[in-house]
Amino acid sequence: MSKICEITGKKVISGNNVSHSNAHTRRRFYPNLQTKKFYVPEEDMYITLKVSAAGIRKIDKIGIMACLNDAFDKGYLK
């Protein structure tokens, strides 16, 4: 399963581990994803989303329907 936030679009990025000797080896940075159920009062149902911590804060701030509409517009949800 993909490691992409369905609200913000955050995904895995790559970078380097840097040791004390300054040797660089490749590594991956994963988003802080949580699987959460949200109640959508307009539809009177629950939906399950895989969202990052930043996505949860965004939902708390502007509401679930505004976030879902924004995610559909940006292509994060199908």
C-alpha positions in Angstrom: 0.0 0.0 0.0 1.3 3.5 -0.9 2.6 5.8 1.8 0.8 9.0 0.6 -1.4 11.2 2.7 -4.8 11.4 1.1 -5.4 15.0 2.3 -2.1 16.8 1.9 -0.4 14.6 -0.7 2.8 14.2 1.5 4.8 11.1 0.4 8.1 9.4 0.9 11.2 11.5 0.0 14.8 10.3 -0.1 17.9 11.7 1.4 21.2 10.7 2.9 22.3 9.1 6.2 25.5 11.0 7.1 27.8 9.2 9.5 30.5 10.7 11.8 33.1 10.1 9.0 30.8 12.1 6.6 30.1 9.0 4.5 26.7 9.4 2.7 24.3 6.4 2.2 20.8 6.7 0.8 17.8 6.6 3.1 14.1 7.3 2.9 12.0 9.8 5.0 8.5 8.5 5.6 5.5 10.7 6.4 3.7 10.3 9.7 0.7 8.5 8.4 -2.3 7.4 10.5 -5.4 5.4 9.4 -8.4 7.3 10.9 -12.1 7.3 10.5 -13.9 10.6 10.1 -17.6 11.4 10.3 -18.9 13.4 7.3 -22.2 15.0 8.5 -23.2 16.2 5.0 -23.2 12.5 3.8 -24.2 11.1 7.3 -21.5 8.4 7.1 -18.0 7.6 8.2 -15.0 7.4 5.9 -11.6 5.9 6.5 -8.6 7.9 5.3 -4.8 7.5 5.5 -3.7 10.9 6.7 -0.5 12.5 8.0 -0.4 14.4 11.3 -0.5 17.7 9.3 -3.6 16.4 7.5 -5.4 15.7 10.8 -4.6 19.3 11.9 -5.9 20.6 8.6 -9.1 18.7 9.0 -9.5 20.0 12.5 -9.0 23.6 11.3 -11.1 23.9 8.1 -13.4 20.8 8.3 -13.6 17.5 6.6 -15.7 18.5 3.6 -13.5 21.4 2.7 -10.4 19.1 2.9 -12.1 16.4 0.8 -13.1 18.9 -1.9 -9.5 20.3 -1.9 -8.0 16.8 -2.1 -10.3 15.9 -5.0 -9.4 19.1 -6.8 -5.6 18.4 -6.4 -5.9 14.8 -7.3 -4.9 13.2 -4.0 -8.3 11.3 -3.8 -10.0 9.6 -6.6 
